[in-house]
Amino acid sequence: MAAVTAEDLKLELETFDIGCEEDSVLDRMLEQCMCHRMKGQDIVYEWVAFSTTKGQLKLSLNNLETFEHEVLNKRQKTKGSSKNNKFSTTTRDVHSIQDLIKAEEEEENLLDSYSTPGKGSQKRALTTPEHPKSKRSAARLPSPGLLFSPASFSPCATPSQKYSMRSARGEVVATFGAVQGPRWTGKGQTAVQVELLESWEESLTSSYKYMFQRLRDVRDVLTEKIDLLGEELRSHFNIEEFSPVSLPAQDTVSVLGQVCCDSNGKLNAQSVLLEASQEHGARQVPVDVSELKDYSLFPGQVVVLEGMNTSGSRFVASKLYEGVPLPFTPVHS
């Protein structure tokens, strides 16, 4: 696929009488073409369809962010799901695995009929068992133990009595040490005046559901955290600017983001993802940390990485800027 330029996008937009005088808007649309591997003609078609359904939206940076979130990202997920469905048809079920085991048993029985018996085997009468089983299949079968139940693990056969029916309720069974010093009892005022810690405007005056925040509000808080810590890292390490983590680049660039894990398991060297803020694309890209000499990462950590992303789908890190130490508290003499 030939490289898309800003002039190509401008010509495609003029075909639909869409004017674009801002270079930043064209650069953002060009970046979306490279990140999502689309032609200039295709992304303009997608934008015209999206703008028409939304009531002839104006071509701007904010509308392009909404366009990428609602159209381009879903288009990328649809492609990934079709690939997964293609490979999921090759999985085996329980019946096919049992058929393979039976075929192996028949092959072993056929080989045993042609083998020469060893010494001492003629002392016992050779009889054919009713249900022959091979050693390989016997090793795969579970042990004929008890069923999985609490009775198979409990050494006591009689059930314990209910907790509410226990005797000697409240009795002290054992003590350790002794109470030292006097017992403190309050003898102060009978009425206590309670004052608000915050102002009345910042206090809750109605019912509020805990942890029921909107996803947009959560995203804004995480973006603000990444931008705030990223500015501290940029000024401390004298970094000129940050590049989008998902933008293909042949040169060494510096990227900003927070560390994520590609699954719900523990973070390791093969499951490191870097999630950028809204300003730098807001996408998650796998990170290759094999070239780093030493590192210490945890999910949610805001870091600056230096390296290359030649394909746009995997960032190879060569240097890590972990964090800025907090200043020491001044000691007053």
QUITAUR-V738394 format. One record per residue. N is the residue number from 1. RES is the residue in one letter. SS is DSSP state (H for helix, E for strand, C for the rest). D_LAST is the distance of its C-alpha to the last C-alpha in Angstrom with 2 decimals. Layout:
[[N;RES;SS;D_LAST] [N;RES;SS;D_LAST]]
//
This chain:
[[1;M;C;69.62] [2;A;C;69.17] [3;A;C;65.80] [4;V;C;65.36] [5;T;C;64.34] [6;A;H;63.19] [7;E;H;66.62] [8;D;H;68.36] [9;L;H;66.33] [10;K;H;67.00] [11;L;H;70.76] [12;E;H;70.82] [13;L;H;69.06] [14;E;H;71.51] [15;T;H;74.35] [16;F;C;73.24] [17;D;C;72.46] [18;I;C;68.71] [19;G;C;66.87] [20;C;C;63.46] [21;E;C;61.99] [22;E;C;58.33] [23;D;H;57.57] [24;S;H;54.64] [25;V;H;57.10] [26;L;H;59.46] [27;D;H;56.68] [28;R;H;55.57] [29;M;H;59.20] [30;L;H;59.65] [31;E;H;56.61] [32;Q;H;58.16] [33;C;H;61.40] [34;M;H;59.75] [35;C;H;57.64] [36;H;H;60.59] [37;R;C;63.21] [38;M;C;65.43] [39;K;C;67.81] [40;G;H;67.39] [41;Q;H;70.56] [42;D;H;69.49] [43;I;H;66.09] [44;V;H;67.74] [45;Y;H;70.34] [46;E;H;67.63] [47;W;H;65.78] [48;V;H;69.03] [49;A;H;69.82] [50;F;H;66.34] [51;S;H;66.31] [52;T;H;69.79] [53;T;H;68.92] [54;K;C;65.84] [55;G;C;67.85] [56;Q;C;67.66] [57;L;C;63.91] [58;K;C;62.60] [59;L;C;61.39] [60;S;C;57.59] [61;L;H;54.45] [62;N;H;53.80] [63;N;H;57.41] [64;L;H;57.33] [65;E;H;54.40] [66;T;H;56.47] [67;F;H;59.52] [68;E;H;57.79] [69;H;H;56.44] [70;E;H;59.79] [71;V;H;62.33] [72;L;H;61.13] [73;N;H;58.90] [74;K;H;61.69] [75;R;H;64.17] [76;Q;H;62.13] [77;K;H;61.96] [78;T;H;65.73] [79;K;H;66.40] [80;G;H;64.22] [81;S;H;65.98] [82;S;H;69.42] [83;K;H;68.51] [84;N;H;67.32] [85;N;H;70.59] [86;K;H;72.54] [87;F;H;71.05] [88;S;H;70.94] [89;T;C;74.76] [90;T;C;74.79] [91;T;C;73.08] [92;R;C;75.23] [93;D;C;75.83] [94;V;H;76.66] [95;H;H;80.42] [96;S;H;80.30] [97;I;H;78.21] [98;Q;H;80.76] [99;D;H;83.58] [100;L;H;81.95] [101;I;H;81.64] [102;K;H;85.34] [103;A;H;86.40] [104;E;H;84.55] [105;E;H;86.27] [106;E;H;89.69] [107;E;H;89.06] [108;E;H;88.03] [109;N;H;91.10] [110;L;H;93.36] [111;L;H;91.98] [112;D;H;92.35] [113;S;H;96.07] [114;Y;H;96.76] [115;S;C;94.75] [116;T;C;96.45] [117;P;C;95.67] [118;G;C;94.13] [119;K;C;95.64] [120;G;C;96.11] [121;S;H;95.82] [122;Q;H;99.60] [123;K;H;99.40] [124;R;C;98.18] [125;A;C;100.17] [126;L;C;98.89] [127;T;C;98.41] [128;T;C;96.85] [129;P;C;94.12] [130;E;C;94.45] [131;H;C;90.97] [132;P;C;89.85] [133;K;C;86.13] [134;S;C;84.52] [135;K;H;81.60] [136;R;H;79.47] [137;S;H;79.95] [138;A;H;79.48] [139;A;H;76.06] [140;R;H;75.01] [141;L;C;76.19] [142;P;C;73.83] [143;S;C;74.41] [144;P;C;76.85] [145;G;C;74.37] [146;L;C;73.76] [147;L;C;72.87] [148;F;C;69.22] [149;S;C;68.67] [150;P;H;66.44] [151;A;H;69.40] [152;S;H;69.41] [153;F;H;65.84] [154;S;C;65.85] [155;P;C;67.31] [156;C;C;68.28] [157;A;C;71.54] [158;T;C;71.22] [159;P;C;68.90] [160;S;C;66.00] [161;Q;C;66.14] [162;K;C;64.27] [163;Y;H;60.76] [164;S;H;61.81] [165;M;H;64.68] [166;R;C;62.61] [167;S;C;63.11] [168;A;C;60.58] [169;R;C;58.21] [170;G;C;54.79] [171;E;C;55.45] [172;V;C;52.54] [173;V;C;53.80] [174;A;C;51.04] [175;T;C;47.65] [176;F;C;44.87] [177;G;C;42.66] [178;A;C;42.31] [179;V;C;40.19] [180;Q;C;37.45] [181;G;C;35.92] [182;P;C;37.19] [183;R;C;38.30] [184;W;C;36.35] [185;T;C;38.49] [186;G;C;37.61] [187;K;C;38.77] [188;G;C;37.10] [189;Q;C;38.63] [190;T;C;41.73] [191;A;C;41.04] [192;V;C;37.97] [193;Q;C;37.26] [194;V;C;36.40] [195;E;C;34.78] [196;L;C;34.77] [197;L;C;31.55] [198;E;C;32.92] [199;S;C;35.18] [200;W;C;38.91] [201;E;C;39.86] [202;E;C;37.81] [203;S;C;39.09] [204;L;C;42.26] [205;T;C;45.18] [206;S;C;47.99] [207;S;C;48.86] [208;Y;C;47.11] [209;K;C;48.14] [210;Y;C;45.28] [211;M;C;45.42] [212;F;C;48.37] [213;Q;C;46.76] [214;R;C;49.01] [215;L;H;48.94] [216;R;H;48.38] [217;D;H;45.15] [218;V;H;43.93] [219;R;H;44.83] [220;D;H;42.92] [221;V;H;39.72] [222;L;H;40.07] [223;T;H;40.89] [224;E;H;37.83] [225;K;H;35.64] [226;I;H;37.38] [227;D;H;37.14] [228;L;H;33.44] [229;L;H;32.41] [230;G;H;35.06] [231;E;H;33.62] [232;E;H;30.21] [233;L;H;32.10] [234;R;H;34.26] [235;S;H;31.51] [236;H;H;29.47] [237;F;H;32.56] [238;N;C;34.31] [239;I;C;37.40] [240;E;C;39.98] [241;E;C;41.66] [242;F;C;42.71] [243;S;C;46.36] [244;P;C;48.17] [245;V;C;48.21] [246;S;C;51.91] [247;L;C;53.17] [248;P;C;55.23] [249;A;E;53.88] [250;Q;E;55.11] [251;D;E;51.96] [252;T;E;48.45] [253;V;E;46.46] [254;S;E;43.08] [255;V;E;43.22] [256;L;E;40.77] [257;G;E;41.26] [258;Q;E;40.37] [259;V;E;41.72] [260;C;E;44.61] [261;C;E;47.15] [262;D;C;50.88] [263;S;C;51.75] [264;N;C;50.45] [265;G;C;49.90] [266;K;C;46.99] [267;L;C;45.60] [268;N;C;46.94] [269;A;C;47.69] [270;Q;C;50.96] [271;S;C;49.78] [272;V;E;46.91] [273;L;E;47.35] [274;L;E;45.28] [275;E;E;45.48] [276;A;C;44.82] [277;S;C;43.78] [278;Q;H;46.31] [279;E;H;45.67] [280;H;H;46.69] [281;G;C;49.70] [282;A;C;48.31] [283;R;C;50.31] [284;Q;E;49.74] [285;V;E;50.62] [286;P;E;50.78] [287;V;E;48.45] [288;D;E;49.55] [289;V;C;46.61] [290;S;C;48.81] [291;E;C;47.60] [292;L;C;43.89] [293;K;C;42.69] [294;D;C;40.08] [295;Y;C;38.87] [296;S;C;37.43] [297;L;C;38.65] [298;F;C;38.85] [299;P;C;40.71] [300;G;C;38.87] [301;Q;C;36.57] [302;V;E;36.33] [303;V;E;36.96] [304;V;E;38.33] [305;L;E;41.31] [306;E;E;43.11] [307;G;E;46.78] [308;M;E;50.36] [309;N;E;52.51] [310;T;C;56.04] [311;S;C;57.96] [312;G;C;55.61] [313;S;C;55.79] [314;R;E;53.39] [315;F;E;50.19] [316;V;E;49.75] [317;A;E;46.03] [318;S;E;45.11] [319;K;E;41.33] [320;L;E;38.70] [321;Y;E;35.44] [322;E;C;33.78] [323;G;C;30.55] [324;V;C;27.26] [325;P;C;24.11] [326;L;C;21.49] [327;P;C;18.28] [328;F;C;15.13] [329;T;C;12.69] [330;P;C;9.58] [331;V;C;6.39] [332;H;C;3.76] [333;S;C;0.00]]
//
